[in-house]
C-alpha cells in the first residue's frame, strides 16, 4: 500500500490553492432566544420570570447536593471493593506460599 499524507490538512492540493480569505459579516449575528435579542420574526423575547428562575435554581442546587452524596457513596463502595480485592489477593498468596 502507498503511504497517504502524514499530516492532516497538509495536502498538496490545499497547499497549491493557498489560504482562503475569511468571510466578513456585514451584519451582526442574530440573537435568537437571548433576552433583548429578539426573534427572526421581529418579536421581542419575553423577560425571564424571577420566581421561575429561583425555583429552577433551587431544584438544581438540590440535584447537585444529591449527586455529591451519590459520588461519596460510590467512592466508599469503590474503596470497599478495593479492600476486598486486596484481601483476596493476600489470601491467595498466603495459600500459594504455604504449598511452596
Backbone as ProteinMPNN parsed JSONL, in Angstrom:
{"seq_chain_A": "XXXXXXXXXXXXXXXXXXXXXXXXXXXXXXXXXXXXXXXXXXXXXXXXXXXXXXXXXXXXXXXXXXXXXXXXXXXXXXXXXXXXXXXXXXXXXXXXXXXX", "coords_chain_A": {"N_chain_A": [[0.828, -1.182, 0.0], [0.389, 2.267, -0.625], [1.747, 5.112, 1.005], [-0.207, 7.475, 2.648], [-0.921, 11.015, 2.948], [0.894, 12.362, 5.589], [0.417, 14.405, 7.429], [-2.43, 15.904, 8.772], [-4.567, 17.85, 6.879], [-2.537, 19.013, 5.42], [-2.357, 18.753, 2.502], [-1.247, 18.318, -0.902], [-2.967, 19.604, -2.696], [-4.347, 21.491, -1.103], [-2.247, 23.099, -0.33], [-1.477, 24.138, -2.782], [-3.66, 25.673, -3.491], [-3.606, 27.736, -1.685], [-4.176, 30.047, 1.043], [-7.504, 30.54, 2.084], [-9.661, 33.384, 1.908], [-10.999, 34.923, 4.845], [-14.418, 35.067, 5.498], [-16.243, 38.108, 5.851], [-18.624, 39.407, 8.014], [-21.437, 41.313, 7.213], [-23.492, 42.093, 8.768], [-24.391, 42.03, 12.255], [-24.543, 38.931, 14.158], [-27.672, 37.179, 14.547], [-29.539, 37.206, 17.535], [-31.221, 34.996, 18.541], [-33.547, 33.879, 20.906], [-32.199, 34.93, 23.07], [-32.289, 37.143, 25.784], [-33.434, 40.326, 25.005], [-32.543, 40.137, 22.444], [-34.367, 39.507, 20.461], [-36.512, 37.883, 18.027], [-36.421, 36.019, 14.913], [-38.684, 36.742, 13.538], [-39.099, 39.294, 14.333], [-40.319, 39.722, 16.771], [-40.064, 40.551, 20.214], [-38.106, 39.042, 22.845], [-39.435, 37.394, 25.718], [-39.293, 38.628, 29.072], [-37.409, 36.971, 31.542], [-38.971, 35.127, 34.184], [-38.506, 35.92, 37.502], [-39.276, 34.372, 39.76], [-39.703, 31.827, 38.685], [-37.152, 31.317, 37.768], [-35.795, 31.272, 40.217], [-36.945, 28.988, 41.396], [-36.032, 27.029, 39.6], [-33.305, 27.291, 40.043], [-33.095, 26.51, 42.749], [-33.956, 23.871, 42.486], [-31.897, 22.863, 40.932], [-29.784, 23.183, 42.726], [-30.557, 21.336, 44.684], [-30.357, 19.005, 43.188], [-27.614, 18.971, 42.673], [-26.644, 18.633, 45.295], [-27.689, 16.072, 45.815], [-26.3, 14.578, 43.866], [-23.659, 14.953, 44.691], [-23.704, 13.58, 47.135], [-24.194, 11.046, 46.137], [-21.834, 10.59, 44.712], [-20.008, 10.456, 46.847], [-20.973, 8.134, 48.06], [-20.479, 6.242, 46.027], [-17.695, 6.417, 45.896], [-17.037, 5.406, 48.425], [-17.986, 2.789, 48.123], [-16.264, 1.925, 46.093], [-13.859, 1.965, 47.47], [-14.331, -0.062, 49.353], [-14.546, -2.264, 47.631], [-11.961, -2.319, 46.578], [-10.543, -2.905, 48.94], [-11.554, -5.459, 49.493], [-10.632, -6.868, 47.258], [-7.864, -6.675, 47.67], [-7.651, -8.15, 50.035], [-8.461, -10.673, 49.076], [-6.418, -11.22, 47.245], [-4.202, -11.278, 48.959], [-4.938, -13.495, 50.494], [-4.89, -15.582, 48.597], [-2.174, -15.484, 47.906], [-0.983, -16.2, 50.359], [-1.922, -18.808, 50.594], [-0.678, -19.987, 48.37], [2.009, -19.664, 49.097], [2.114, -21.326, 51.287], [1.908, -23.81, 50.12], [4.234, -23.98, 48.761]], "CA_chain_A": [[0.0, 0.0, 0.0], [1.136, 3.518, -0.626], [1.56, 5.918, 2.201], [-1.009, 8.681, 2.435], [-0.353, 12.224, 3.532], [1.124, 12.147, 7.008], [-0.163, 15.449, 8.263], [-3.823, 16.211, 8.462], [-4.782, 19.191, 6.356], [-1.417, 19.481, 4.608], [-2.37, 18.027, 1.242], [-0.685, 19.134, -1.984], [-3.998, 20.462, -3.28], [-4.632, 22.636, -0.236], [-1.089, 23.989, -0.363], [-1.466, 24.812, -4.077], [-4.732, 26.661, -3.521], [-3.29, 28.865, -0.818], [-5.129, 30.312, 2.119], [-8.773, 31.124, 1.668], [-9.978, 34.578, 2.691], [-12.003, 34.755, 5.882], [-15.581, 35.881, 5.159], [-16.548, 39.179, 6.785], [-20.072, 39.592, 8.138], [-21.874, 42.694, 7.041], [-24.455, 42.355, 9.831], [-24.103, 41.238, 13.453], [-25.342, 37.707, 14.207], [-28.977, 37.284, 15.202], [-29.515, 36.678, 18.89], [-32.5, 34.333, 18.784], [-33.692, 33.218, 22.191], [-31.441, 35.605, 24.115], [-33.048, 38.301, 26.248], [-33.054, 41.565, 24.34], [-32.077, 39.882, 21.096], [-35.459, 39.436, 19.501], [-36.633, 36.677, 17.216], [-36.286, 36.247, 13.478], [-39.894, 37.384, 13.031], [-39.145, 40.665, 14.829], [-40.919, 39.794, 18.098], [-39.1, 40.631, 21.307], [-38.098, 37.93, 23.787], [-40.076, 37.726, 26.98], [-38.386, 38.792, 30.196], [-37.496, 35.782, 32.38], [-39.693, 35.264, 35.44], [-37.566, 35.696, 38.607], [-39.713, 33.277, 40.628], [-39.431, 30.572, 37.976], [-35.7, 31.138, 37.771], [-35.42, 30.899, 41.577], [-37.337, 27.584, 41.581], [-35.097, 26.213, 38.823], [-32.017, 27.355, 40.729], [-33.195, 25.669, 43.943], [-34.019, 22.481, 42.028], [-30.543, 22.494, 40.509], [-28.978, 23.039, 43.939], [-30.931, 20.061, 45.293], [-29.786, 17.945, 42.351], [-26.165, 18.967, 42.916], [-26.44, 18.021, 46.607], [-27.941, 14.64, 45.656], [-25.216, 13.974, 43.084], [-22.453, 14.926, 45.536], [-23.879, 12.471, 48.069], [-24.051, 9.811, 45.354], [-20.403, 10.429, 44.428], [-19.383, 9.97, 48.085], [-21.396, 6.747, 48.223], [-19.752, 5.427, 45.046], [-16.289, 6.372, 46.303], [-16.955, 4.477, 49.552], [-18.137, 1.443, 47.56], [-15.034, 1.598, 45.37], [-12.849, 1.676, 48.486], [-14.642, -1.394, 49.882], [-14.199, -3.253, 46.601], [-10.501, -2.394, 46.566], [-10.108, -3.626, 50.141], [-11.898, -6.879, 49.325], [-9.695, -7.443, 46.279], [-6.557, -6.8, 48.323], [-7.758, -9.278, 50.956], [-8.499, -11.905, 48.287], [-5.075, -11.446, 46.691], [-3.349, -11.702, 50.076], [-5.327, -14.858, 50.866], [-4.373, -16.494, 47.571], [-0.715, -15.519, 48.033], [-0.605, -16.977, 51.546], [-2.188, -20.218, 50.281], [0.375, -20.441, 47.454], [3.266, -19.739, 49.853], [2.011, -22.498, 52.16], [2.104, -25.01, 49.306], [5.555, -23.943, 48.139]], "C_chain_A": [[0.872, 1.245, 0.0], [0.804, 4.311, 0.616], [0.789, 7.181, 1.85], [-0.318, 9.863, 3.094], [-0.27, 12.077, 5.039], [0.432, 13.184, 7.872], [-1.57, 15.77, 7.807], [-3.914, 17.645, 7.972], [-3.658, 19.702, 5.469], [-1.336, 18.672, 3.323], [-1.772, 18.91, 0.154], [-1.718, 20.064, -2.608], [-4.252, 21.692, -2.422], [-3.46, 23.606, -0.219], [-1.054, 24.773, -1.674], [-2.533, 25.898, -4.153], [-4.389, 27.897, -2.714], [-4.372, 29.062, 0.221], [-6.387, 30.956, 1.559], [-9.048, 32.364, 2.503], [-11.087, 34.286, 3.694], [-13.196, 35.629, 5.54], [-15.859, 36.907, 6.261], [-18.056, 39.358, 6.809], [-20.411, 41.059, 7.981], [-22.875, 43.085, 8.117], [-24.069, 41.534, 11.053], [-24.975, 39.988, 13.477], [-26.655, 37.941, 14.935], [-28.896, 36.603, 16.562], [-30.864, 36.063, 19.232], [-32.487, 33.678, 20.156], [-32.921, 33.861, 23.321], [-32.193, 36.866, 24.488], [-32.526, 39.564, 25.583], [-32.648, 41.369, 22.898], [-33.172, 39.871, 20.064], [-35.436, 38.136, 18.724], [-36.507, 37.047, 15.745], [-37.511, 36.962, 12.914], [-40.066, 38.805, 13.566], [-39.756, 40.803, 16.204], [-39.822, 39.826, 19.16], [-39.204, 39.391, 22.192], [-38.8, 38.361, 25.065], [-39.027, 37.807, 28.084], [-38.532, 37.565, 31.093], [-38.2, 36.087, 33.707], [-38.739, 34.965, 36.598], [-37.981, 34.543, 39.525], [-39.448, 31.924, 39.986], [-37.938, 30.28, 37.981], [-35.213, 30.711, 39.155], [-35.764, 29.437, 41.845], [-36.387, 26.657, 40.824], [-33.738, 26.158, 39.506], [-32.022, 26.447, 41.956], [-33.26, 24.192, 43.57], [-32.639, 21.999, 41.592], [-29.627, 22.323, 41.71], [-29.279, 21.712, 44.627], [-30.342, 18.897, 44.504], [-28.277, 17.841, 42.552], [-25.864, 18.306, 44.257], [-26.644, 16.508, 46.534], [-26.78, 13.962, 44.938], [-23.91, 13.932, 43.872], [-22.527, 13.778, 46.54], [-23.692, 11.138, 47.351], [-22.583, 9.538, 45.029], [-19.685, 9.901, 45.666], [-19.721, 8.505, 48.322], [-20.625, 5.83, 47.273], [-18.272, 5.329, 45.389], [-16.095, 5.408, 47.463], [-17.077, 3.036, 49.06], [-16.874, 1.009, 46.829], [-13.916, 1.252, 46.353], [-13.074, 0.287, 49.082], [-14.264, -2.487, 48.887], [-12.685, -3.423, 46.534], [-9.961, -3.154, 47.763], [-10.4, -5.118, 50.027], [-10.965, -7.563, 48.333], [-8.317, -7.644, 46.9], [-6.561, -7.983, 49.29], [-7.728, -10.598, 50.193], [-7.118, -12.232, 47.725], [-4.13, -11.913, 47.787], [-3.655, -13.137, 50.488], [-4.768, -15.867, 49.875], [-2.856, -16.603, 47.679], [-0.284, -16.345, 49.243], [-0.86, -18.466, 51.322], [-1.089, -20.763, 49.386], [1.715, -20.563, 48.174], [3.272, -20.956, 50.774], [2.256, -23.791, 51.404], [3.531, -25.095, 48.779], [6.657, -24.324, 49.011]], "O_chain_A": [[1.965, 1.254, 0.566], [-0.277, 4.19, 1.192], [1.1, 7.865, 0.875], [0.735, 9.721, 3.715], [-1.248, 11.711, 5.69], [-0.086, 12.857, 8.94], [-1.851, 15.888, 6.614], [-3.379, 18.553, 8.607], [-3.817, 20.737, 4.822], [-0.346, 17.98, 3.087], [-1.79, 20.134, 0.28], [-1.391, 21.182, -3.006], [-4.361, 22.804, -2.94], [-3.663, 24.815, -0.105], [-0.651, 25.936, -1.69], [-2.335, 26.924, -4.803], [-4.844, 28.995, -3.037], [-5.357, 28.326, 0.265], [-6.328, 31.809, 0.673], [-8.707, 32.398, 3.685], [-11.996, 33.501, 3.423], [-13.022, 36.826, 5.308], [-15.727, 36.61, 7.449], [-18.695, 39.451, 5.762], [-19.752, 41.932, 8.546], [-23.091, 44.273, 8.36], [-23.484, 40.459, 10.916], [-26.048, 39.982, 12.872], [-26.744, 38.787, 15.824], [-28.264, 35.557, 16.712], [-31.57, 36.554, 20.113], [-31.525, 33.002, 20.52], [-32.986, 33.372, 24.449], [-32.681, 37.583, 23.614], [-31.326, 39.836, 25.596], [-32.426, 42.35, 22.187], [-32.93, 40.195, 18.901], [-34.46, 37.388, 18.762], [-36.488, 38.223, 15.381], [-37.406, 37.7, 11.934], [-41.074, 39.452, 13.281], [-39.727, 41.894, 16.773], [-38.777, 39.194, 19.004], [-40.262, 38.768, 22.278], [-38.767, 39.53, 25.447], [-38.0, 37.131, 28.029], [-39.654, 37.151, 31.384], [-38.041, 37.169, 34.273], [-38.207, 33.857, 36.671], [-37.122, 33.811, 40.017], [-39.02, 30.984, 40.656], [-37.516, 29.14, 38.174], [-34.314, 29.876, 39.261], [-34.971, 28.717, 42.452], [-35.982, 25.618, 41.347], [-33.095, 25.109, 39.545], [-31.069, 25.702, 42.183], [-32.684, 23.352, 44.261], [-32.261, 20.858, 41.856], [-28.785, 21.425, 41.725], [-28.365, 21.037, 45.101], [-29.882, 17.915, 45.088], [-27.729, 16.74, 42.597], [-24.934, 17.506, 44.355], [-25.873, 15.746, 47.117], [-26.328, 12.895, 45.353], [-23.137, 12.984, 43.739], [-21.535, 13.086, 46.773], [-23.097, 10.211, 47.9], [-22.139, 8.39, 45.066], [-18.849, 9.004, 45.562], [-18.865, 7.723, 48.736], [-20.169, 4.76, 47.676], [-17.659, 4.28, 45.198], [-15.11, 4.671, 47.499], [-16.351, 2.158, 49.528], [-16.46, -0.145, 46.933], [-13.119, 0.349, 46.098], [-12.118, -0.46, 49.293], [-13.72, -3.521, 49.274], [-12.186, -4.545, 46.442], [-9.034, -3.953, 47.632], [-9.58, -5.946, 50.424], [-10.556, -8.704, 48.545], [-7.677, -8.672, 46.678], [-5.587, -8.734, 49.358], [-7.051, -11.538, 50.607], [-6.7, -13.389, 47.73], [-3.344, -12.837, 47.578], [-2.745, -13.907, 50.795], [-4.23, -16.898, 50.277], [-2.306, -17.698, 47.556], [0.679, -17.108, 49.159], [-0.096, -19.301, 51.807], [-0.61, -21.876, 49.605], [2.482, -21.481, 47.885], [4.324, -21.549, 51.012], [2.754, -24.762, 51.975], [3.985, -26.172, 48.391], [7.811, -24.326, 48.583]]}, "name": "protein", "num_of_chains": 1, "seq": "XXXXXXXXXXXXXXXXXXXXXXXXXXXXXXXXXXXXXXXXXXXXXXXXXXXXXXXXXXXXXXXXXXXXXXXXXXXXXXXXXXXXXXXXXXXXXXXXXXXX"}
